[in-house]
Amino acid sequence: MPEPLTNEVLWEKGLTLLESQLGPVQTLQFMAMISRQPFDYKQWREERFGKLSVDEVLAQVKAGGN
């Protein structure tokens, strides 16, 4: 199982991925947009993972999050 990423490394990888897919201007636009929007973590989690069992989520974590 891969080592967990530090917040700094995760931040850098996330920004690099966004910039590679969106470019610098749209990355900044996206970051500004999400910083202004209210965020309901419980709703987001339910929408993304609600149909997965705990065992399925753990299996994905062990597989590296893919």
PyMOL Python script that loads the backbone (N, CA, C, O; Angstrom):
from pymol import cmd

cmd.read_pdbstr("""\
ATOM      1  N   MET A   1       0.847  -1.177   0.000  1.00  0.00           N
ATOM      2  CA  MET A   1       0.000   0.000   0.000  1.00  0.00           C
ATOM      3  C   MET A   1       0.894   1.242   0.000  1.00  0.00           C
ATOM      4  O   MET A   1       1.836   1.325   0.788  1.00  0.00           O
ATOM      5  N   PRO A   2       0.603   2.210  -0.881  1.00  0.00           N
ATOM      6  CA  PRO A   2       1.427   3.414  -0.932  1.00  0.00           C
ATOM      7  C   PRO A   2       1.324   4.222   0.361  1.00  0.00           C
ATOM      8  O   PRO A   2       0.312   4.196   1.061  1.00  0.00           O
ATOM      9  N   GLU A   3       2.405   4.937   0.648  1.00  0.00           N
ATOM     10  CA  GLU A   3       2.412   5.802   1.824  1.00  0.00           C
ATOM     11  C   GLU A   3       1.433   6.955   1.607  1.00  0.00           C
ATOM     12  O   GLU A   3       1.301   7.444   0.485  1.00  0.00           O
ATOM     13  N   PRO A   4       0.746   7.397   2.660  1.00  0.00           N
ATOM     14  CA  PRO A   4      -0.121   8.562   2.522  1.00  0.00           C
ATOM     15  C   PRO A   4       0.707   9.797   2.164  1.00  0.00           C
ATOM     16  O   PRO A   4       1.859   9.926   2.580  1.00  0.00           O
ATOM     17  N   LEU A   5       0.118  10.681   1.403  1.00  0.00           N
ATOM     18  CA  LEU A   5       0.801  11.911   1.012  1.00  0.00           C
ATOM     19  C   LEU A   5       0.637  12.967   2.096  1.00  0.00           C
ATOM     20  O   LEU A   5      -0.403  13.051   2.749  1.00  0.00           O
ATOM     21  N   THR A   6       1.669  13.762   2.274  1.00  0.00           N
ATOM     22  CA  THR A   6       1.524  14.903   3.176  1.00  0.00           C
ATOM     23  C   THR A   6       0.585  15.910   2.509  1.00  0.00           C
ATOM     24  O   THR A   6       0.360  15.850   1.300  1.00  0.00           O
ATOM     25  N   ASN A   7       0.046  16.821   3.289  1.00  0.00           N
ATOM     26  CA  ASN A   7      -0.838  17.837   2.723  1.00  0.00           C
ATOM     27  C   ASN A   7      -0.127  18.649   1.654  1.00  0.00           C
ATOM     28  O   ASN A   7      -0.720  18.985   0.629  1.00  0.00           O
ATOM     29  N   GLU A   8       1.144  18.968   1.888  1.00  0.00           N
ATOM     30  CA  GLU A   8       1.895  19.765   0.927  1.00  0.00           C
ATOM     31  C   GLU A   8       2.074  19.029  -0.396  1.00  0.00           C
ATOM     32  O   GLU A   8       1.907  19.617  -1.464  1.00  0.00           O
ATOM     33  N   VAL A   9       2.412  17.747  -0.326  1.00  0.00           N
ATOM     34  CA  VAL A   9       2.609  16.959  -1.542  1.00  0.00           C
ATOM     35  C   VAL A   9       1.282  16.768  -2.259  1.00  0.00           C
ATOM     36  O   VAL A   9       1.222  16.868  -3.485  1.00  0.00           O
ATOM     37  N   LEU A  10       0.222  16.495  -1.516  1.00  0.00           N
ATOM     38  CA  LEU A  10      -1.104  16.334  -2.116  1.00  0.00           C
ATOM     39  C   LEU A  10      -1.540  17.623  -2.805  1.00  0.00           C
ATOM     40  O   LEU A  10      -2.078  17.585  -3.911  1.00  0.00           O
ATOM     41  N   TRP A  11      -1.311  18.760  -2.156  1.00  0.00           N
ATOM     42  CA  TRP A  11      -1.650  20.063  -2.737  1.00  0.00           C
ATOM     43  C   TRP A  11      -0.902  20.273  -4.053  1.00  0.00           C
ATOM     44  O   TRP A  11      -1.495  20.669  -5.056  1.00  0.00           O
ATOM     45  N   GLU A  12       0.401  20.006  -4.039  1.00  0.00           N
ATOM     46  CA  GLU A  12       1.215  20.203  -5.240  1.00  0.00           C
ATOM     47  C   GLU A  12       0.771  19.272  -6.371  1.00  0.00           C
ATOM     48  O   GLU A  12       0.663  19.699  -7.520  1.00  0.00           O
ATOM     49  N   LYS A  13       0.518  18.021  -6.052  1.00  0.00           N
ATOM     50  CA  LYS A  13       0.068  17.066  -7.081  1.00  0.00           C
ATOM     51  C   LYS A  13      -1.289  17.484  -7.645  1.00  0.00           C
ATOM     52  O   LYS A  13      -1.523  17.403  -8.851  1.00  0.00           O
ATOM     53  N   GLY A  14      -2.182  17.935  -6.755  1.00  0.00           N
ATOM     54  CA  GLY A  14      -3.502  18.374  -7.205  1.00  0.00           C
ATOM     55  C   GLY A  14      -3.420  19.575  -8.129  1.00  0.00           C
ATOM     56  O   GLY A  14      -4.071  19.610  -9.173  1.00  0.00           O
ATOM     57  N   LEU A  15      -2.612  20.567  -7.742  1.00  0.00           N
ATOM     58  CA  LEU A  15      -2.450  21.747  -8.593  1.00  0.00           C
ATOM     59  C   LEU A  15      -1.816  21.392  -9.928  1.00  0.00           C
ATOM     60  O   LEU A  15      -2.232  21.894 -10.972  1.00  0.00           O
ATOM     61  N   THR A  16      -0.813  20.531  -9.893  1.00  0.00           N
ATOM     62  CA  THR A  16      -0.154  20.113 -11.131  1.00  0.00           C
ATOM     63  C   THR A  16      -1.145  19.420 -12.058  1.00  0.00           C
ATOM     64  O   THR A  16      -1.148  19.671 -13.264  1.00  0.00           O
ATOM     65  N   LEU A  17      -1.979  18.559 -11.507  1.00  0.00           N
ATOM     66  CA  LEU A  17      -2.988  17.858 -12.311  1.00  0.00           C
ATOM     67  C   LEU A  17      -4.000  18.834 -12.892  1.00  0.00           C
ATOM     68  O   LEU A  17      -4.323  18.772 -14.078  1.00  0.00           O
ATOM     69  N   LEU A  18      -4.500  19.739 -12.048  1.00  0.00           N
ATOM     70  CA  LEU A  18      -5.453  20.734 -12.547  1.00  0.00           C
ATOM     71  C   LEU A  18      -4.834  21.582 -13.659  1.00  0.00           C
ATOM     72  O   LEU A  18      -5.458  21.801 -14.697  1.00  0.00           O
ATOM     73  N   GLU A  19      -3.618  22.052 -13.442  1.00  0.00           N
ATOM     74  CA  GLU A  19      -2.964  22.887 -14.445  1.00  0.00           C
ATOM     75  C   GLU A  19      -2.725  22.129 -15.748  1.00  0.00           C
ATOM     76  O   GLU A  19      -2.845  22.699 -16.832  1.00  0.00           O
ATOM     77  N   SER A  20      -2.391  20.859 -15.643  1.00  0.00           N
ATOM     78  CA  SER A  20      -2.147  20.084 -16.865  1.00  0.00           C
ATOM     79  C   SER A  20      -3.432  19.835 -17.649  1.00  0.00           C
ATOM     80  O   SER A  20      -3.395  19.693 -18.871  1.00  0.00           O
ATOM     81  N   GLN A  21      -4.558  19.782 -16.962  1.00  0.00           N
ATOM     82  CA  GLN A  21      -5.831  19.517 -17.617  1.00  0.00           C
ATOM     83  C   GLN A  21      -6.582  20.795 -17.999  1.00  0.00           C
ATOM     84  O   GLN A  21      -7.278  20.832 -19.013  1.00  0.00           O
ATOM     85  N   LEU A  22      -6.437  21.838 -17.181  1.00  0.00           N
ATOM     86  CA  LEU A  22      -7.220  23.060 -17.385  1.00  0.00           C
ATOM     87  C   LEU A  22      -6.400  24.253 -17.860  1.00  0.00           C
ATOM     88  O   LEU A  22      -6.939  25.182 -18.462  1.00  0.00           O
ATOM     89  N   GLY A  23      -5.107  24.228 -17.592  1.00  0.00           N
ATOM     90  CA  GLY A  23      -4.280  25.394 -17.850  1.00  0.00           C
ATOM     91  C   GLY A  23      -4.297  26.309 -16.630  1.00  0.00           C
ATOM     92  O   GLY A  23      -5.150  26.162 -15.755  1.00  0.00           O
ATOM     93  N   PRO A  24      -3.354  27.256 -16.568  1.00  0.00           N
ATOM     94  CA  PRO A  24      -3.229  28.075 -15.363  1.00  0.00           C
ATOM     95  C   PRO A  24      -4.426  28.996 -15.109  1.00  0.00           C
ATOM     96  O   PRO A  24      -4.835  29.159 -13.960  1.00  0.00           O
ATOM     97  N   VAL A  25      -4.987  29.593 -16.143  1.00  0.00           N
ATOM     98  CA  VAL A  25      -6.087  30.538 -15.955  1.00  0.00           C
ATOM     99  C   VAL A  25      -7.330  29.828 -15.436  1.00  0.00           C
ATOM    100  O   VAL A  25      -7.946  30.286 -14.474  1.00  0.00           O
ATOM    101  N   GLN A  26      -7.703  28.722 -16.055  1.00  0.00           N
ATOM    102  CA  GLN A  26      -8.894  28.003 -15.608  1.00  0.00           C
ATOM    103  C   GLN A  26      -8.669  27.322 -14.263  1.00  0.00           C
ATOM    104  O   GLN A  26      -9.623  27.129 -13.510  1.00  0.00           O
ATOM    105  N   THR A  27      -7.426  26.955 -13.943  1.00  0.00           N
ATOM    106  CA  THR A  27      -7.129  26.423 -12.608  1.00  0.00           C
ATOM    107  C   THR A  27      -7.401  27.484 -11.557  1.00  0.00           C
ATOM    108  O   THR A  27      -8.025  27.199 -10.535  1.00  0.00           O
ATOM    109  N   LEU A  28      -6.937  28.712 -11.797  1.00  0.00           N
ATOM    110  CA  LEU A  28      -7.215  29.808 -10.864  1.00  0.00           C
ATOM    111  C   LEU A  28      -8.717  30.079 -10.764  1.00  0.00           C
ATOM    112  O   LEU A  28      -9.242  30.315  -9.676  1.00  0.00           O
ATOM    113  N   GLN A  29      -9.395  30.042 -11.900  1.00  0.00           N
ATOM    114  CA  GLN A  29     -10.843  30.254 -11.910  1.00  0.00           C
ATOM    115  C   GLN A  29     -11.540  29.168 -11.091  1.00  0.00           C
ATOM    116  O   GLN A  29     -12.443  29.469 -10.310  1.00  0.00           O
ATOM    117  N   PHE A  30     -11.133  27.917 -11.258  1.00  0.00           N
ATOM    118  CA  PHE A  30     -11.716  26.805 -10.505  1.00  0.00           C
ATOM    119  C   PHE A  30     -11.478  26.973  -9.015  1.00  0.00           C
ATOM    120  O   PHE A  30     -12.396  26.795  -8.214  1.00  0.00           O
ATOM    121  N   MET A  31     -10.246  27.316  -8.637  1.00  0.00           N
ATOM    122  CA  MET A  31      -9.932  27.478  -7.217  1.00  0.00           C
ATOM    123  C   MET A  31     -10.730  28.620  -6.599  1.00  0.00           C
ATOM    124  O   MET A  31     -11.201  28.503  -5.468  1.00  0.00           O
ATOM    125  N   ALA A  32     -10.885  29.722  -7.330  1.00  0.00           N
ATOM    126  CA  ALA A  32     -11.694  30.838  -6.827  1.00  0.00           C
ATOM    127  C   ALA A  32     -13.148  30.412  -6.681  1.00  0.00           C
ATOM    128  O   ALA A  32     -13.808  30.761  -5.702  1.00  0.00           O
ATOM    129  N   MET A  33     -13.643  29.661  -7.652  1.00  0.00           N
ATOM    130  CA  MET A  33     -15.028  29.213  -7.623  1.00  0.00           C
ATOM    131  C   MET A  33     -15.293  28.308  -6.418  1.00  0.00           C
ATOM    132  O   MET A  33     -16.286  28.499  -5.716  1.00  0.00           O
ATOM    133  N   ILE A  34     -14.423  27.330  -6.168  1.00  0.00           N
ATOM    134  CA  ILE A  34     -14.682  26.415  -5.061  1.00  0.00           C
ATOM    135  C   ILE A  34     -14.483  27.076  -3.709  1.00  0.00           C
ATOM    136  O   ILE A  34     -15.073  26.649  -2.716  1.00  0.00           O
ATOM    137  N   SER A  35     -13.655  28.117  -3.660  1.00  0.00           N
ATOM    138  CA  SER A  35     -13.470  28.799  -2.372  1.00  0.00           C
ATOM    139  C   SER A  35     -14.689  29.639  -2.000  1.00  0.00           C
ATOM    140  O   SER A  35     -14.884  29.949  -0.825  1.00  0.00           O
ATOM    141  N   ARG A  36     -15.507  30.009  -2.977  1.00  0.00           N
ATOM    142  CA  ARG A  36     -16.704  30.819  -2.724  1.00  0.00           C
ATOM    143  C   ARG A  36     -17.959  29.981  -2.517  1.00  0.00           C
ATOM    144  O   ARG A  36     -18.949  30.475  -1.977  1.00  0.00           O
ATOM    145  N   GLN A  37     -17.931  28.732  -2.935  1.00  0.00           N
ATOM    146  CA  GLN A  37     -19.122  27.887  -2.871  1.00  0.00           C
ATOM    147  C   GLN A  37     -19.229  27.197  -1.523  1.00  0.00           C
ATOM    148  O   GLN A  37     -18.229  26.727  -0.981  1.00  0.00           O
ATOM    149  N   PRO A  38     -20.452  27.133  -0.974  1.00  0.00           N
ATOM    150  CA  PRO A  38     -20.614  26.311   0.227  1.00  0.00           C
ATOM    151  C   PRO A  38     -20.385  24.846  -0.150  1.00  0.00           C
ATOM    152  O   PRO A  38     -20.733  24.422  -1.252  1.00  0.00           O
ATOM    153  N   PHE A  39     -19.812  24.095   0.746  1.00  0.00           N
ATOM    154  CA  PHE A  39     -19.473  22.698   0.437  1.00  0.00           C
ATOM    155  C   PHE A  39     -20.056  21.797   1.510  1.00  0.00           C
ATOM    156  O   PHE A  39     -19.745  21.934   2.693  1.00  0.00           O
ATOM    157  N   ASP A  40     -20.898  20.881   1.084  1.00  0.00           N
ATOM    158  CA  ASP A  40     -21.510  19.915   1.996  1.00  0.00           C
ATOM    159  C   ASP A  40     -20.795  18.585   1.800  1.00  0.00           C
ATOM    160  O   ASP A  40     -21.099  17.837   0.871  1.00  0.00           O
ATOM    161  N   TYR A  41     -19.843  18.298   2.681  1.00  0.00           N
ATOM    162  CA  TYR A  41     -19.041  17.084   2.548  1.00  0.00           C
ATOM    163  C   TYR A  41     -19.904  15.832   2.585  1.00  0.00           C
ATOM    164  O   TYR A  41     -19.673  14.899   1.815  1.00  0.00           O
ATOM    165  N   LYS A  42     -20.895  15.801   3.470  1.00  0.00           N
ATOM    166  CA  LYS A  42     -21.745  14.609   3.579  1.00  0.00           C
ATOM    167  C   LYS A  42     -22.492  14.343   2.275  1.00  0.00           C
ATOM    168  O   LYS A  42     -22.586  13.197   1.837  1.00  0.00           O
ATOM    169  N   GLN A  43     -23.016  15.382   1.661  1.00  0.00           N
ATOM    170  CA  GLN A  43     -23.714  15.212   0.385  1.00  0.00           C
ATOM    171  C   GLN A  43     -22.750  14.752  -0.700  1.00  0.00           C
ATOM    172  O   GLN A  43     -23.066  13.848  -1.473  1.00  0.00           O
ATOM    173  N   TRP A  44     -21.567  15.377  -0.758  1.00  0.00           N
ATOM    174  CA  TRP A  44     -20.568  14.999  -1.755  1.00  0.00           C
ATOM    175  C   TRP A  44     -20.176  13.531  -1.600  1.00  0.00           C
ATOM    176  O   TRP A  44     -20.114  12.789  -2.580  1.00  0.00           O
ATOM    177  N   ARG A  45     -19.911  13.120  -0.356  1.00  0.00           N
ATOM    178  CA  ARG A  45     -19.513  11.739  -0.090  1.00  0.00           C
ATOM    179  C   ARG A  45     -20.611  10.769  -0.495  1.00  0.00           C
ATOM    180  O   ARG A  45     -20.336   9.729  -1.094  1.00  0.00           O
ATOM    181  N   GLU A  46     -21.849  11.103  -0.172  1.00  0.00           N
ATOM    182  CA  GLU A  46     -22.974  10.232  -0.525  1.00  0.00           C
ATOM    183  C   GLU A  46     -23.126  10.116  -2.038  1.00  0.00           C
ATOM    184  O   GLU A  46     -23.382   9.028  -2.554  1.00  0.00           O
ATOM    185  N   GLU A  47     -22.971  11.229  -2.752  1.00  0.00           N
ATOM    186  CA  GLU A  47     -23.072  11.208  -4.212  1.00  0.00           C
ATOM    187  C   GLU A  47     -21.960  10.387  -4.844  1.00  0.00           C
ATOM    188  O   GLU A  47     -22.196   9.695  -5.834  1.00  0.00           O
ATOM    189  N   ARG A  48     -20.745  10.451  -4.289  1.00  0.00           N
ATOM    190  CA  ARG A  48     -19.592   9.766  -4.883  1.00  0.00           C
ATOM    191  C   ARG A  48     -19.450   8.325  -4.413  1.00  0.00           C
ATOM    192  O   ARG A  48     -19.092   7.444  -5.195  1.00  0.00           O
ATOM    193  N   PHE A  49     -19.733   8.085  -3.123  1.00  0.00           N
ATOM    194  CA  PHE A  49     -19.430   6.782  -2.534  1.00  0.00           C
ATOM    195  C   PHE A  49     -20.639   6.091  -1.917  1.00  0.00           C
ATOM    196  O   PHE A  49     -20.501   5.008  -1.348  1.00  0.00           O
ATOM    197  N   GLY A  50     -21.810   6.689  -2.016  1.00  0.00           N
ATOM    198  CA  GLY A  50     -22.995   6.165  -1.350  1.00  0.00           C
ATOM    199  C   GLY A  50     -23.367   4.744  -1.725  1.00  0.00           C
ATOM    200  O   GLY A  50     -23.922   4.012  -0.906  1.00  0.00           O
ATOM    201  N   LYS A  51     -23.071   4.349  -2.944  1.00  0.00           N
ATOM    202  CA  LYS A  51     -23.437   3.010  -3.404  1.00  0.00           C
ATOM    203  C   LYS A  51     -22.371   1.964  -3.089  1.00  0.00           C
ATOM    204  O   LYS A  51     -22.603   0.768  -3.268  1.00  0.00           O
ATOM    205  N   LEU A  52     -21.205   2.406  -2.621  1.00  0.00           N
ATOM    206  CA  LEU A  52     -20.122   1.477  -2.309  1.00  0.00           C
ATOM    207  C   LEU A  52     -20.233   1.009  -0.867  1.00  0.00           C
ATOM    208  O   LEU A  52     -20.563   1.783   0.031  1.00  0.00           O
ATOM    209  N   SER A  53     -19.956  -0.252  -0.666  1.00  0.00           N
ATOM    210  CA  SER A  53     -19.898  -0.770   0.696  1.00  0.00           C
ATOM    211  C   SER A  53     -18.572  -0.342   1.325  1.00  0.00           C
ATOM    212  O   SER A  53     -17.658   0.096   0.626  1.00  0.00           O
ATOM    213  N   VAL A  54     -18.478  -0.472   2.621  1.00  0.00           N
ATOM    214  CA  VAL A  54     -17.234  -0.152   3.317  1.00  0.00           C
ATOM    215  C   VAL A  54     -16.105  -1.020   2.770  1.00  0.00           C
ATOM    216  O   VAL A  54     -14.992  -0.533   2.570  1.00  0.00           O
ATOM    217  N   ASP A  55     -16.379  -2.297   2.527  1.00  0.00           N
ATOM    218  CA  ASP A  55     -15.354  -3.193   1.991  1.00  0.00           C
ATOM    219  C   ASP A  55     -14.874  -2.738   0.613  1.00  0.00           C
ATOM    220  O   ASP A  55     -13.686  -2.837   0.307  1.00  0.00           O
ATOM    221  N   GLU A  56     -15.788  -2.242  -0.215  1.00  0.00           N
ATOM    222  CA  GLU A  56     -15.402  -1.756  -1.545  1.00  0.00           C
ATOM    223  C   GLU A  56     -14.532  -0.498  -1.443  1.00  0.00           C
ATOM    224  O   GLU A  56     -13.557  -0.355  -2.180  1.00  0.00           O
ATOM    225  N   VAL A  57     -14.882   0.399  -0.542  1.00  0.00           N
ATOM    226  CA  VAL A  57     -14.076   1.603  -0.347  1.00  0.00           C
ATOM    227  C   VAL A  57     -12.688   1.223   0.146  1.00  0.00           C
ATOM    228  O   VAL A  57     -11.690   1.739  -0.356  1.00  0.00           O
ATOM    229  N   LEU A  58     -12.616   0.321   1.130  1.00  0.00           N
ATOM    230  CA  LEU A  58     -11.317  -0.114   1.650  1.00  0.00           C
ATOM    231  C   LEU A  58     -10.486  -0.804   0.575  1.00  0.00           C
ATOM    232  O   LEU A  58      -9.271  -0.617   0.522  1.00  0.00           O
ATOM    233  N   ALA A  59     -11.121  -1.594  -0.277  1.00  0.00           N
ATOM    234  CA  ALA A  59     -10.396  -2.257  -1.367  1.00  0.00           C
ATOM    235  C   ALA A  59      -9.804  -1.217  -2.310  1.00  0.00           C
ATOM    236  O   ALA A  59      -8.678  -1.383  -2.779  1.00  0.00           O
ATOM    237  N   GLN A  60     -10.550  -0.138  -2.600  1.00  0.00           N
ATOM    238  CA  GLN A  60     -10.022   0.922  -3.469  1.00  0.00           C
ATOM    239  C   GLN A  60      -8.874   1.661  -2.799  1.00  0.00           C
ATOM    240  O   GLN A  60      -7.898   2.021  -3.459  1.00  0.00           O
ATOM    241  N   VAL A  61      -8.982   1.891  -1.496  1.00  0.00           N
ATOM    242  CA  VAL A  61      -7.893   2.547  -0.768  1.00  0.00           C
ATOM    243  C   VAL A  61      -6.641   1.682  -0.828  1.00  0.00           C
ATOM    244  O   VAL A  61      -5.549   2.189  -1.085  1.00  0.00           O
ATOM    245  N   LYS A  62      -6.789   0.400  -0.597  1.00  0.00           N
ATOM    246  CA  LYS A  62      -5.647  -0.509  -0.635  1.00  0.00           C
ATOM    247  C   LYS A  62      -5.042  -0.604  -2.031  1.00  0.00           C
ATOM    248  O   LYS A  62      -3.843  -0.844  -2.177  1.00  0.00           O
ATOM    249  N   ALA A  63      -5.875  -0.415  -3.064  1.00  0.00           N
ATOM    250  CA  ALA A  63      -5.397  -0.482  -4.453  1.00  0.00           C
ATOM    251  C   ALA A  63      -4.761   0.829  -4.897  1.00  0.00           C
ATOM    252  O   ALA A  63      -4.329   0.947  -6.043  1.00  0.00           O
ATOM    253  N   GLY A  64      -4.699   1.801  -4.018  1.00  0.00           N
ATOM    254  CA  GLY A  64      -4.067   3.063  -4.351  1.00  0.00           C
ATOM    255  C   GLY A  64      -5.056   4.155  -4.721  1.00  0.00           C
ATOM    256  O   GLY A  64      -4.667   5.180  -5.280  1.00  0.00           O
ATOM    257  N   GLY A  65      -6.327   3.948  -4.417  1.00  0.00           N
ATOM    258  CA  GLY A  65      -7.324   4.987  -4.630  1.00  0.00           C
ATOM    259  C   GLY A  65      -7.880   5.064  -6.027  1.00  0.00           C
ATOM    260  O   GLY A  65      -8.621   6.000  -6.328  1.00  0.00           O
ATOM    261  N   ASN A  66      -7.562   4.139  -6.885  1.00  0.00           N
ATOM    262  CA  ASN A  66      -8.068   4.172  -8.265  1.00  0.00           C
ATOM    263  C   ASN A  66      -9.435   3.572  -8.353  1.00  0.00           C
ATOM    264  O   ASN A  66     -10.016   3.516  -9.438  1.00  0.00           O
TER     265      ASN A  66
END
""", "prot")
cmd.dss("prot")
cmd.show_as("cartoon", "prot")
cmd.util.cbc("prot")
cmd.orient("prot")
